[in-house]
């Protein structure tokens, strides 16, 4: 007896067989033949999407009629499958839905056909290259959508799932020296993994993922959203193009299909997926920044043999995959992409509110009329990078630099590239397209052809004549740069108070106390060998973001001021809390600096947690992040029990600093940073 899987395979084979005749029809510009083949693709897709709804007895009949139709031998009448007409088949599905717990849609919506169908037409200036081919086929006849049946991954690999947490994401950002975007939700991709929850999740502290091999045929990637301090959400999807599109473009040097390079891409804006379709298309996140892509002209996958194109506005948007798969086995279903990043689900073009599946959840924060965010950044990693961070915290690994990295280490890289390549390179601490091109040029020169990945690790750095510092997980998650700045292998940021650098909470303090407050904090940070952002975050936490010099502790301890000086501490600094309350905020900064020097001496305050420890518990400055501060049963624990996030009766350094880190992220948002 024919099984459901066998029937699906037969239909998929028929679907793939459309590619050659379709390309021939396109070469001849035979519009009638193109439309005929596309319509057949839609009929096949209808059946694939409905296998989950009706019994095999109605679907296991001979599908020779479809094969004959592809070959041009079918009659001009209505096709009959399994002995009944399409209309009767759809009527049967309606009856099944009426008897089930699933609600029948009031207006049946078409299910968009997946690839292979047609490739994006040659770019005429109205539509960007690289968009998903499944978006370019005419709408299929209305059908009832399949129910949103989703399950958890039934086949976990040996070793089980990995739990990806917000701390791991922050550490991955810091290892690559990526700034944390202040707009709210950040979108990220993990190439080569699946979420265990196929449905798409809400924001939580962590979610389970499993590693899967990318096959270019099914959705084996995780698309995620990270809202710093609120957690992460994960969705099944794909970060690679669909295999048959790749195969069809090899002979043309890969033009028309691409694979996005790993890195951080600064702006994806909400808009219609295709400019040419406008409101007749679907709402998505549209690439609005330069990216890096690969084209393959030798085989059907992407590796270091393939050429890079740098700084492209390639139309690699983030959009719906137009498929969820039979039985809700989302990761095993196809997807629509010639280079775009896709999320499992369906949507009817031009129909607001028609989103289904994980895509509906993913796009909700960015929706046209109801969303809360109009743009975001997109960061793409390999899932292996997440695995290393989860399992070993990348112990013994170095910092790495790549597209989207920023800071003093990038400045050092740019200086080294300029010397070795003997050419002008913009030295601005921002790893953009120009730096990426210089890196792949150098890697080709230094290591030979097919060794250019555009990522600077210890080998590339050493060849350039400098060293990258070792990555430090504890430092990364406590507000530090992800490494310890204490040697020739690293660069210490030289903060010039005359520079108008953006500082967390800078706009707030400038409005309340004038521009000199921020400048004075920057100068103080330089002398304390600290980061002005960290000092601002601690004062924001201590004052409830008021930055008021006279703010008093609500618990009645008598603590007062920018860092909540206790009366005994004020006396040790030759003042009183009453005098501190009468000072201006700018004058009180002098006392703040005296306090830090009194408590930590010449110790550098390299991390956010160390700055806060200098205020809360100076003995913990320089200690590891898991250092225990207070235990249940002590007065100190009782006074600070609100810091015990996991309620285990122990307050560790990293727990104590968590709320201060929240203030750091909050202070970097628009309207506060300045």
ZATI-783228 format. One line per 10 residues: number of its first residue (from 1); for each residue x, y, z of C-alpha. Coordinates in pm, whole numbers. Example, Ala and Ser with C-alpha at 12.3 -4.5 7.8 and 13.67 -1.06 7.14 Angstrom:
residues 2
1	1230:-450:780  1367:-106:714
end
This chain:
residues 674
1	0:0:0  126:346:-85  226:540:226  176:908:282  552:967:267  582:777:-64  303:981:-213  470:1301:-98  799:1189:-254  627:1116:-586
11	466:1457:-587  798:1623:-498  967:1441:-785  699:1567:-1021  748:1917:-882  1124:1898:-949  1065:1771:-1302  905:2105:-1387  1235:2290:-1367  1386:2192:-1703
21	1075:2254:-1917  1018:2578:-1727  1369:2705:-1803  1327:2611:-2169  998:2799:-2180  1164:3101:-2018  1447:3089:-2272  1189:3097:-2553  984:3362:-2371  685:3129:-2412
31	446:3295:-2167  162:3050:-2226  385:2751:-2149  529:2925:-1843  181:2991:-1708  76:2632:-1778  373:2486:-1589  333:2729:-1301  -32:2635:-1267  66:2267:-1252
41	317:2351:-979  34:2512:-788  -185:2203:-822  93:1979:-693  148:2213:-403  -223:2204:-322  -205:1828:-288  114:1834:-82  -43:2078:160  -361:1872:195
51	-220:1527:250  -233:1599:622  -608:1657:605  -758:1366:413  -715:993:412  -483:793:189  -778:617:33  -865:938:-149  -508:1031:-244  -321:707:-317
61	-459:665:-670  -243:685:-975  -91:1032:-1037  -8:955:-1397  -249:1227:-1503  -15:1487:-1362  287:1338:-1536  99:1334:-1865  -7:1690:-1811  355:1796:-1757
71	447:1624:-2082  161:1795:-2263  -57:1488:-2316  -343:1570:-2083  -685:1668:-2212  -803:2025:-2191  -1071:1933:-1938  -1045:1953:-1561  -780:1724:-1413  -911:1441:-1203
81	-698:1306:-922  -786:995:-720  -1097:960:-927  -1258:1288:-821  -1239:1642:-954  -1045:1916:-779  -1370:2085:-681  -1499:1762:-525  -1166:1714:-349  -1188:2061:-198
91	-1549:2002:-98  -1440:1685:81  -1176:1882:269  -1439:2135:375  -1653:1852:511  -1359:1711:706  -1282:2052:853  -1646:2102:948  -1636:1778:1148  -1307:1859:1316
101	-1202:2095:1590  -1027:2316:1334  -1208:2633:1242  -1282:2678:874  -1154:3010:738  -1431:3242:628  -1246:3320:305  -1026:3032:193  -681:3165:114  -433:3028:-141
111	-123:2852:-26  174:2997:-211  364:2733:-412  716:2650:-295  1019:2626:-522  1125:2501:-761  895:2710:-977  1048:3016:-1139  1357:3218:-1061  1334:3588:-997
121	1313:3760:-1337  1622:3948:-1453  1656:4265:-1250  1479:4547:-1431  1557:4802:-1165  1228:4761:-985  1290:4436:-797  1616:4348:-620  1810:4039:-711  1817:3738:-485
131	1451:3727:-380  1268:3400:-333  1141:3239:-653  825:3113:-489  709:3474:-456  694:3525:-831  435:3268:-936  70:3360:-995  -174:3290:-715  -314:2939:-718
141	-689:2867:-706  -836:2920:-358  -799:2624:-125  -859:2565:242  -543:2627:440  -406:2335:633  -445:2357:1009  -148:2499:1194  -34:2163:1326  308:2189:1486
151	505:1948:1696  832:1931:1877  1129:1774:1705  1075:1397:1741  1426:1298:1644  1671:1464:1877  2033:1375:1798  2257:1190:2036  2334:1421:2323  1993:1586:2308
161	1908:1949:2275  2116:2253:2364  1965:2528:2578  2045:2866:2425  2010:3150:2677  2029:3526:2667  2371:3510:2833  2499:3292:2549  2372:3540:2291  2535:3831:2471
171	2862:3637:2487  2842:3555:2114  2793:3926:2041  3091:4020:2255  3319:3752:2112  3265:3908:1770  3284:4261:1913  2931:4337:1792  2769:4639:1959  2429:4561:2114
181	2165:4736:1906  1953:4977:2111  1636:4964:1901  1470:4678:2088  1434:4342:1915  1742:4213:1733  1693:3939:1472  1953:3663:1450  2004:3344:1253  2177:3017:1346
191	2270:2833:1028  2253:2456:1086  2013:2413:1378  1645:2369:1452  1434:2494:1741  1287:2203:1933  957:2393:1940  839:2413:1580  554:2654:1654  767:2959:1721
201	809:3069:2081  755:3368:2303  1035:3560:2473  1195:3352:2748  1533:3335:2919  1629:3033:2707  1507:2787:2445  1613:2445:2318  1779:2399:1979  1933:2097:1806
211	2210:2094:1546  2109:1984:1196  2299:1961:869  2211:2224:612  2085:2046:298  1940:2338:96  1616:2141:63  1444:2172:402  1436:2427:681  1736:2343:898
221	1809:2680:1053  1691:2876:1354  1569:3231:1309  1555:3414:1639  1461:3740:1804  1653:3876:2101  1514:4156:2312  1794:4239:2558  1672:4199:2917  1343:4040:2798
231	1485:3718:2656  1480:3544:2320  1226:3379:2090  1309:3116:1825  1144:3010:1500  1214:2739:1239  1337:2867:905  1627:2882:662  1929:3106:605  2033:2947:275
241	1885:2940:-77  1678:2652:-210  1881:2374:-379  1712:2360:-720  1756:2734:-765  2124:2697:-679  2160:2409:-926  1989:2602:-1204  2226:2899:-1172  2563:2723:-1152
251	2612:2744:-1527  2557:3119:-1512  2829:3171:-1249  2568:3172:-976  2400:3494:-1086  2044:3501:-956  2108:3308:-635  2337:3370:-337  2420:3274:18  2460:3549:277
261	2788:3563:467  2804:3549:844  2819:3875:1031  2618:4168:1160  2406:4370:919  2296:4700:1057  1955:4775:912  1653:4574:804  1346:4796:770  980:4696:768
271	838:4720:417  682:4522:136  899:4223:49  909:4313:-320  924:4672:-434  752:4582:-760  460:4416:-580  409:4678:-312  85:4626:-124  1:4333:-350
281	283:4141:-184  349:4066:180  495:4267:468  846:4165:571  1186:4295:682  1368:4439:383  1745:4460:354  1846:4825:384  2221:4799:428  2527:4657:256
291	2584:4282:304  2830:4016:193  2720:3726:-28  2868:3427:-206  2793:3306:-559  2866:2949:-664  2972:2867:-1017  3129:2523:-970  2884:2306:-775  2556:2311:-588
301	2678:2420:-245  2867:2714:-96  3222:2691:37  3554:2875:19  3583:2784:-350  3306:3032:-422  3356:3401:-487  3250:3682:-258  3058:3990:-357  3091:4269:-103
311	2870:4564:-17  2569:4439:-211  2212:4557:-175  2107:4213:-295  1745:4208:-185  1817:3935:69  1514:4017:280  1371:3834:581  1033:3697:478  783:3415:497
321	895:3074:368  550:3018:209  541:2666:347  483:2476:669  479:2118:545  236:1831:575  147:1724:929  312:2038:1058  658:1881:1018  788:2226:947
331	1163:2165:933  1110:1886:679  923:2111:436  1047:2327:155  1099:2700:154  1105:2985:-94  1443:3154:-126  1709:3243:-376  1909:3411:-101  1657:3558:143
341	1634:3453:507  1300:3279:562  1071:3179:848  831:2884:827  469:2974:765  231:3096:497  73:3424:398  -167:3531:125  -22:3818:-71  -213:4141:-45
351	-432:4018:241  -367:4170:580  -398:3923:866  -349:3615:647  -21:3518:815  -13:3162:949  227:2947:1148  556:3066:1303  573:3352:1053  266:3509:1213
361	444:3524:1549  775:3637:1401  639:3935:1206  397:4054:1478  642:4305:1639  712:4450:1294  361:4453:1145  261:4748:933  -12:4894:1154  18:4711:1485
371	392:4650:1529  609:4828:1782  932:4840:1581  1007:4963:1229  1364:4842:1186  1621:4608:1334  1965:4464:1274  2029:4108:1160  2317:3895:1290  2399:3559:1130
381	2606:3290:1302  2681:2925:1241  2498:2703:1488  2837:2551:1574  2933:2884:1729  2632:2865:1960  2720:2506:2049  3074:2603:2151  2945:2890:2360  2687:2671:2534
391	2911:2371:2598  3245:2530:2682  3185:2906:2697  3447:2921:2419  3718:2869:2679  4062:2903:2523  3920:3071:2212  4016:3418:2097  3807:3718:2010  3714:3714:1639
401	3648:4008:1409  3413:4007:1110  3154:4205:921  2977:4429:1173  3246:4421:1447  3337:4755:1598  3581:4902:1846  3953:4939:1917  4043:4588:1799  3892:4667:1459
411	4099:4986:1451  4413:4778:1511  4306:4537:1234  4251:4823:988  4592:4971:1066  4757:4632:1009  4572:4578:680  4673:4921:554  5041:4843:626  5041:4493:475
421	4838:4573:165  5007:4911:115  4682:5081:32  4449:5334:183  4190:5186:421  3944:5386:625  4050:5350:988  3734:5411:1186  3695:5104:1408  3398:4985:1203
431	3430:4650:1019  3227:4738:710  3239:4636:342  3574:4806:278  3742:4625:567  3580:4296:463  3719:4332:109  4064:4410:248  4049:4101:474  3958:3859:194
441	4223:4016:-30  4483:3966:243  4370:3610:321  4402:3517:-47  4748:3673:-61  4869:3517:265  4706:3172:259  4632:3112:-107  4316:3085:-312  4004:2945:-148
451	4113:3047:203  3912:3367:228  3620:3366:468  3643:3732:569  3666:3640:938  3974:3742:1138  4075:3482:1391  4412:3420:1557  4583:3288:1240  4490:3585:1022
461	4575:3828:1303  4914:3666:1359  4992:3685:989  4903:4054:1003  5146:4104:1291  4921:4141:1593  4739:3916:1839  4376:3895:1937  4298:3873:2309  4149:3561:2459
471	3773:3566:2490  3645:3587:2847  3286:3468:2897  3246:3611:3248  3375:3947:3136  3137:3947:2838  2817:3881:3031  2901:4124:3310  2922:4427:3082  3287:4407:2977
481	3419:4398:2621  3461:4019:2627  3834:4025:2701  4075:4154:2964  4262:4464:2848  4600:4424:3014  4874:4359:2763  5023:4428:2424  4778:4192:2263  4485:4422:2333
491	4390:4783:2288  4270:5001:2574  4016:5262:2468  4157:5611:2519  3856:5822:2620  3899:6189:2541  3641:6397:2725  3657:6648:2446  3519:6389:2207  3143:6387:2169
501	3116:6008:2200  2775:5862:2267  2739:5741:2625  2457:5547:2786  2219:5786:2961  2414:6079:2814  2104:6245:2671  1928:6221:3008  2212:6369:3211  2275:6644:2956
511	1911:6748:2979  1918:6746:3362  2269:6870:3438  2421:7002:3116  2685:6861:2880  2965:6894:3138  2824:6605:3344  2890:6353:3066  3232:6502:2991  3325:6478:3358
521	3215:6111:3371  3426:6037:3063  3732:6198:3219  3675:6015:3547  3639:5683:3359  3974:5738:3193  4145:5793:3528  3973:5490:3684  4056:5277:3380  3688:5211:3337
531	3411:5258:3081  3190:5571:3112  2890:5361:3004  2944:5138:3309  2969:5434:3546  2650:5580:3400  2467:5247:3433  2562:5212:3800  2446:5566:3878  2124:5503:3685
541	2061:5191:3895  2147:5360:4225  1929:5666:4159  1637:5501:3978  1755:5673:3657  1698:6018:3813  2070:6105:3845  1961:6327:4134  2234:6416:4385  1984:6423:4673
551	1792:6101:4602  1754:5892:4919  1728:5518:4971  1363:5417:4995  1434:5148:5256  1534:5412:5509  1904:5325:5533  2002:5689:5500  2197:5627:5178  2199:5935:4956
561	2321:6052:4618  2450:5931:4282  2591:5605:4420  2387:5599:4741  2654:5699:4992  2589:5551:5338  2629:5800:5629  2940:5616:5749  3086:5624:5400  3018:5996:5370
571	3201:6057:5699  3500:5855:5574  3508:6092:5276  3508:6398:5506  3150:6494:5429  2794:6406:5532  2487:6284:5348  2323:6620:5419  2609:6804:5248  2600:6558:4957
581	2228:6625:4907  2295:7000:4878  2566:6953:4612  2506:6981:4240  2530:6653:4052  2844:6774:3874  3017:6863:4202  2911:6531:4358  3099:6347:4083  3422:6456:4254
591	3311:6269:4566  3212:5969:4355  3564:5950:4213  3719:5990:4560  3504:5701:4677  3620:5469:4399  3985:5552:4466  3935:5496:4838  3772:5154:4790  3967:5000:4499
601	4290:5196:4500  4474:5147:4172  4275:4843:4058  4126:4895:3711  3747:4865:3691  3734:4671:3366  3382:4532:3377  3037:4656:3463  3014:4410:3749  3342:4536:3895
611	3217:4897:3887  2904:4789:4069  3097:4572:4315  3303:4877:4409  2974:5029:4528  2802:4721:4668  3081:4488:4790  3436:4609:4713  3593:4278:4815  3446:4123:4500
621	3624:4359:4257  3833:4146:4022  3672:3821:4140  3510:3571:3897  3147:3626:3806  3033:3323:4007  3194:3460:4324  2950:3430:4617  2867:3761:4784  2597:3674:5035
631	2433:3359:5168  2088:3311:5311  2076:3357:5687  2303:3659:5694  2200:4023:5738  2370:4115:5409  2161:3856:5224  1839:3981:5384  1918:4339:5286  1990:4236:4927
641	1762:3936:4876  1602:4105:4574  1927:4035:4387  1889:3657:4426  1738:3602:4081  1709:3223:4095  1606:3218:4464  1866:2956:4558  1969:3129:4877  2298:3251:4733
651	2373:3585:4567  2663:3569:4324  2848:3854:4162  2684:3802:3822  2336:3796:3980  2399:4114:4171  2510:4294:3855  2222:4169:3638  1989:4459:3714  2269:4705:3651
661	2325:4544:3314  1956:4602:3242  2016:4972:3309  2313:4969:3072  2098:4831:2789  1814:5070:2872  2051:5366:2871  2168:5280:2519  1822:5317:2371  1714:5607:2156
671	1628:5912:2364  1862:5809:2647  2197:5758:2476  2376:6079:2393
end
